[in-house]
């Protein structure tokens, strides 16, 4: 058995990987794939790729492009989720604020620097016409940290995937003010340069397996109920999410890499726009 380590967030997007592992689909190819949940998100996963703690990661597009631009020895292998990510914008349930526009001078709670919640706070601020140089942040590590921070009177706002946080809106922990969709495909599969150099054939086997599962995912009988039960979400929310979500089968486009770089550069989050081949495998 060839051992391969992969990481991702503990969210519904990644169920195809878990189903494939539970079915023994990777073992049938002689691959022992070990999955680790990283609730801290993209900033932490970028660090783990950089330090060689994992071979593969399902990671936010803008986060890994920023990280590679800043020296992470990794490449994007595949556009995993082709549709945008819907970032819900939340405040404490008792906050008097009723609209996103009222957050202009407030701190954003983020999981860590370089995370999706960090980068999307800039994208949202730019969309709102705010001065992005004035943004302030509080680091809260993960979703549980956000609950503690915001519920204890920090006054911050918090951006996280809409459907993951919807149960916290439904139970009265958070107040939802609006959404900010990513302007590009939201998740990619990334691999370390070391793994790509050592095991390109192994990676192709992994891609063949996951392509089979993602292409057939929506046709699995009662997949909406499976998602609802496993991720503790309302059935109608799962169905809405499924209708909005598309899994990719191809490499991320050059256009998307340059679009993300351009936005990050305009926001002073990267120092330069680099050639596409710095970011993409193959």
C-alpha positions as CSV (number, residue, x, y, z in Angstrom):
1,X,0.0,0.0,0.0
2,X,1.2,3.5,-0.9
3,X,0.5,5.9,1.9
4,X,-0.9,9.4,1.1
5,X,-2.0,12.1,3.5
6,X,-4.8,14.5,2.6
7,X,-6.4,17.4,4.6
8,X,-9.6,19.4,4.3
9,X,-12.2,21.2,6.3
10,X,-14.9,19.1,8.1
11,X,-17.6,20.3,5.8
12,X,-20.1,18.8,3.3
13,X,-18.1,19.7,0.2
14,X,-15.7,16.9,1.1
15,X,-18.2,14.0,1.5
16,X,-17.2,12.4,-1.9
17,X,-13.7,11.8,-0.4
18,X,-15.1,10.1,2.7
19,X,-17.5,8.0,0.7
20,X,-14.7,6.8,-1.6
21,X,-12.6,6.0,1.4
22,X,-15.4,4.1,3.1
23,X,-16.0,2.1,0.0
24,X,-12.4,1.1,-0.2
25,X,-12.0,2.7,-3.6
26,X,-8.5,4.0,-3.0
27,X,-7.4,0.7,-1.3
28,X,-8.5,-1.1,-4.5
29,X,-5.8,1.0,-6.3
30,X,-3.2,0.1,-3.6
31,X,-3.5,3.5,-1.9
32,X,-3.8,4.0,1.8
33,X,-5.3,7.5,1.9
34,X,-5.4,9.1,5.4
35,X,-7.7,12.1,5.8
36,X,-7.3,14.7,8.6
37,X,-9.9,17.4,9.3
38,X,-8.5,20.9,9.7
39,X,-11.3,23.0,11.2
40,X,-9.0,26.1,11.3
41,X,-9.3,26.2,7.5
42,X,-7.1,27.4,4.7
43,X,-4.5,29.4,6.6
44,X,-3.6,26.3,8.7
45,X,-3.7,24.0,5.6
46,X,-1.4,26.3,3.7
47,X,1.1,26.1,6.6
48,X,0.8,22.2,6.7
49,X,1.5,22.0,2.9
50,X,4.4,24.4,3.3
51,X,5.9,22.3,6.1
52,X,5.3,19.0,4.4
53,X,2.8,17.7,7.0
54,X,0.5,16.6,4.3
55,X,0.7,15.6,0.6
56,X,-2.6,16.9,-0.6
57,X,-5.2,19.5,0.6
58,X,-8.7,20.5,-0.5
59,X,-8.2,24.2,0.0
60,X,-9.7,27.6,-0.9
61,X,-8.6,28.9,-4.3
62,X,-7.6,32.4,-3.2
63,X,-5.8,31.2,-0.1
64,X,-3.5,28.7,-1.9
65,X,-2.8,31.2,-4.7
66,X,-1.7,33.7,-2.1
67,X,0.4,31.1,-0.3
68,X,2.1,29.8,-3.4
69,X,2.8,33.4,-4.5
70,X,4.6,33.9,-1.1
71,X,6.7,30.8,-1.5
72,X,4.7,27.8,-0.6
73,X,6.3,24.9,-2.5
74,X,3.0,23.5,-3.8
75,X,0.9,23.4,-6.9
76,X,-2.8,23.4,-7.8
77,X,-3.8,20.0,-9.3
78,X,-7.5,20.3,-9.9
79,X,-10.5,22.7,-9.7
80,X,-12.4,20.7,-7.0
81,X,-15.5,22.9,-6.6
82,X,-16.3,24.9,-9.8
83,X,-19.1,27.0,-8.2
84,X,-18.5,30.0,-5.9
85,X,-18.5,29.7,-2.2
86,X,-21.2,31.7,-0.4
87,X,-19.7,33.4,2.6
88,X,-22.3,34.3,5.2
89,X,-21.7,37.5,7.1
90,X,-22.6,37.2,10.8
91,X,-22.8,39.2,14.0
92,X,-24.0,38.3,17.5
93,X,-27.7,37.6,17.9
94,X,-28.2,40.6,20.1
95,X,-26.3,43.1,17.9
96,X,-28.3,46.1,16.8
97,X,-26.7,46.0,13.4
98,X,-29.1,45.1,10.6
99,X,-27.0,45.4,7.4
100,X,-23.6,44.6,6.1
101,X,-23.0,48.4,5.4
102,X,-23.1,49.0,9.2
103,X,-20.0,46.9,9.7
104,X,-17.6,49.4,8.0
105,X,-15.7,50.4,11.1
106,X,-15.9,47.0,12.9
107,X,-13.3,44.3,13.4
108,X,-13.6,41.1,11.4
109,X,-13.1,37.8,13.3
110,X,-10.9,35.6,11.2
111,X,-9.6,32.1,11.8
112,X,-6.0,33.2,11.0
113,X,-4.0,35.4,8.7
114,X,-4.1,34.0,5.1
115,X,-7.4,32.2,5.8
116,X,-10.5,32.4,3.6
117,X,-12.2,34.5,6.3
118,X,-9.3,36.9,6.2
119,X,-9.0,37.2,2.4
120,X,-12.8,37.4,1.9
121,X,-13.1,40.2,4.4
122,X,-11.0,42.2,2.0
123,X,-13.1,41.2,-1.0
124,X,-16.3,42.1,0.9
125,X,-14.8,45.5,1.9
126,X,-13.8,46.2,-1.7
127,X,-17.3,45.2,-2.8
128,X,-18.8,47.7,-0.3
129,X,-16.5,50.5,-1.3
130,X,-14.7,50.6,2.0
131,X,-11.1,51.6,2.5
132,X,-9.4,48.2,2.8
133,X,-6.3,49.6,4.4
134,X,-8.4,50.4,7.5
135,X,-9.6,46.8,8.1
136,X,-9.0,45.4,11.6
137,X,-9.0,41.7,12.6
138,X,-9.3,39.4,15.6
139,X,-7.9,35.9,15.3
140,X,-10.4,33.3,16.6
141,X,-8.9,30.0,15.2
142,X,-12.0,28.2,14.1
143,X,-15.8,28.2,14.1
144,X,-16.0,27.3,17.8
145,X,-13.6,30.2,18.5
146,X,-15.9,32.5,16.5
147,X,-18.9,31.5,18.7
148,X,-16.9,32.3,21.9
149,X,-15.6,35.6,20.5
150,X,-18.8,37.0,19.2
151,X,-21.0,35.7,21.9
152,X,-18.8,37.3,24.6
153,X,-19.3,40.8,23.3
154,X,-16.3,41.4,21.0
155,X,-18.6,43.3,18.6
156,X,-16.8,41.7,15.6
157,X,-18.4,40.3,12.5
158,X,-17.6,36.9,11.2
159,X,-17.5,35.5,7.6
160,X,-17.9,31.7,7.1
161,X,-19.5,29.3,4.6
162,X,-23.2,30.1,4.6
163,X,-24.6,26.6,5.0
164,X,-22.0,25.5,7.6
165,X,-23.0,28.5,9.8
166,X,-26.8,28.3,9.1
167,X,-27.5,26.0,12.1
168,X,-25.9,28.7,14.3
169,X,-28.2,31.3,12.8
170,X,-31.2,29.0,13.2
171,X,-30.5,28.4,16.9
172,X,-30.0,32.1,17.6
173,X,-26.2,32.1,18.2
174,X,-25.6,34.4,15.2
175,X,-27.5,37.0,13.3
176,X,-27.0,36.7,9.5
177,X,-26.7,40.0,7.6
178,X,-25.9,38.9,4.1
179,X,-23.7,36.9,1.8
180,X,-20.5,37.6,-0.2
181,X,-19.9,35.0,-2.9
182,X,-16.3,34.3,-4.2
183,X,-15.8,35.7,-7.7
184,X,-14.2,32.4,-8.8
185,X,-14.4,28.6,-8.3
186,X,-14.0,28.1,-4.6
187,X,-12.1,24.9,-3.8
188,X,-9.1,23.3,-5.4
189,X,-7.0,20.2,-4.8
190,X,-3.4,21.2,-4.1
191,X,-0.3,19.0,-3.7
192,X,3.2,19.6,-2.4
193,X,6.0,19.9,-5.0
194,X,7.7,17.0,-3.3
195,X,4.7,14.7,-3.7
196,X,4.2,15.7,-7.3
197,X,7.8,15.0,-8.1
198,X,7.8,11.7,-6.3
199,X,4.4,10.3,-7.1
200,X,2.7,11.7,-10.3
201,X,1.3,8.3,-11.2
202,X,-0.1,7.8,-7.8
203,X,-1.8,11.2,-8.0
204,X,-3.4,10.2,-11.3
205,X,-5.0,7.1,-9.7
206,X,-6.4,9.3,-6.9
207,X,-7.8,11.7,-9.4
208,X,-9.5,8.9,-11.4
209,X,-11.2,7.7,-8.2
210,X,-12.4,11.1,-7.0
211,X,-13.6,12.0,-10.5
212,X,-15.9,9.0,-10.4
213,X,-17.3,10.0,-7.0
214,X,-17.8,13.7,-7.7
215,X,-19.4,13.1,-11.2
216,X,-22.0,10.7,-9.7
217,X,-22.4,12.4,-6.3
218,X,-25.7,14.2,-6.9
219,X,-27.2,11.0,-8.3
220,X,-26.6,8.9,-5.2
221,X,-30.0,7.9,-3.8
222,X,-31.0,10.0,-0.8
223,X,-27.7,11.9,-0.8
224,X,-29.6,14.9,0.5
225,X,-30.6,13.0,3.6
226,X,-27.1,11.6,4.1
227,X,-25.7,15.1,4.0
228,X,-28.4,16.4,6.3
229,X,-27.7,13.7,8.9
230,X,-23.9,13.7,8.7
231,X,-23.5,17.4,8.9
232,X,-26.5,18.2,11.1
233,X,-28.2,20.6,8.6
234,X,-31.8,21.0,7.6
235,X,-32.9,19.0,4.6
236,X,-34.1,22.1,2.7
237,X,-30.7,23.8,3.3
238,X,-28.9,20.8,2.0
239,X,-31.1,20.7,-1.1
240,X,-30.5,24.4,-1.7
241,X,-26.7,23.9,-1.3
242,X,-26.7,20.9,-3.7
243,X,-28.5,23.0,-6.4
244,X,-25.8,25.7,-6.2
245,X,-22.8,23.4,-6.1
246,X,-20.8,21.9,-9.0
247,X,-17.8,19.6,-8.7
248,X,-14.9,20.2,-11.2
249,X,-13.1,17.6,-13.3
250,X,-10.4,19.8,-14.8
251,X,-7.4,22.0,-13.9
252,X,-8.1,25.6,-12.8
253,X,-8.0,27.9,-15.7
254,X,-5.1,30.4,-16.4
255,X,-7.8,33.1,-16.5
256,X,-8.9,32.3,-12.9
257,X,-5.3,32.2,-11.6
258,X,-4.7,35.6,-13.0
259,X,-8.0,37.0,-11.9
260,X,-7.3,35.9,-8.3
261,X,-3.8,37.3,-8.4
262,X,-5.0,40.6,-9.8
263,X,-7.5,41.0,-6.9
264,X,-5.0,40.0,-4.3
265,X,-2.4,42.4,-5.8
266,X,-4.9,45.3,-5.9
267,X,-5.6,44.7,-2.2
268,X,-1.9,44.7,-1.4
269,X,-2.1,41.0,-0.3
270,X,0.6,39.8,-2.7
271,X,3.7,41.7,-3.9
272,X,3.5,40.9,-7.6
273,X,1.6,39.0,-10.3
274,X,3.5,35.8,-11.2
275,X,3.4,33.5,-14.2
276,X,0.6,31.0,-14.2
277,X,3.0,28.0,-14.3
278,X,4.1,28.9,-10.8
279,X,0.7,27.8,-9.6
280,X,-0.5,25.0,-11.7
281,X,0.6,21.4,-12.0
282,X,1.2,20.2,-15.5
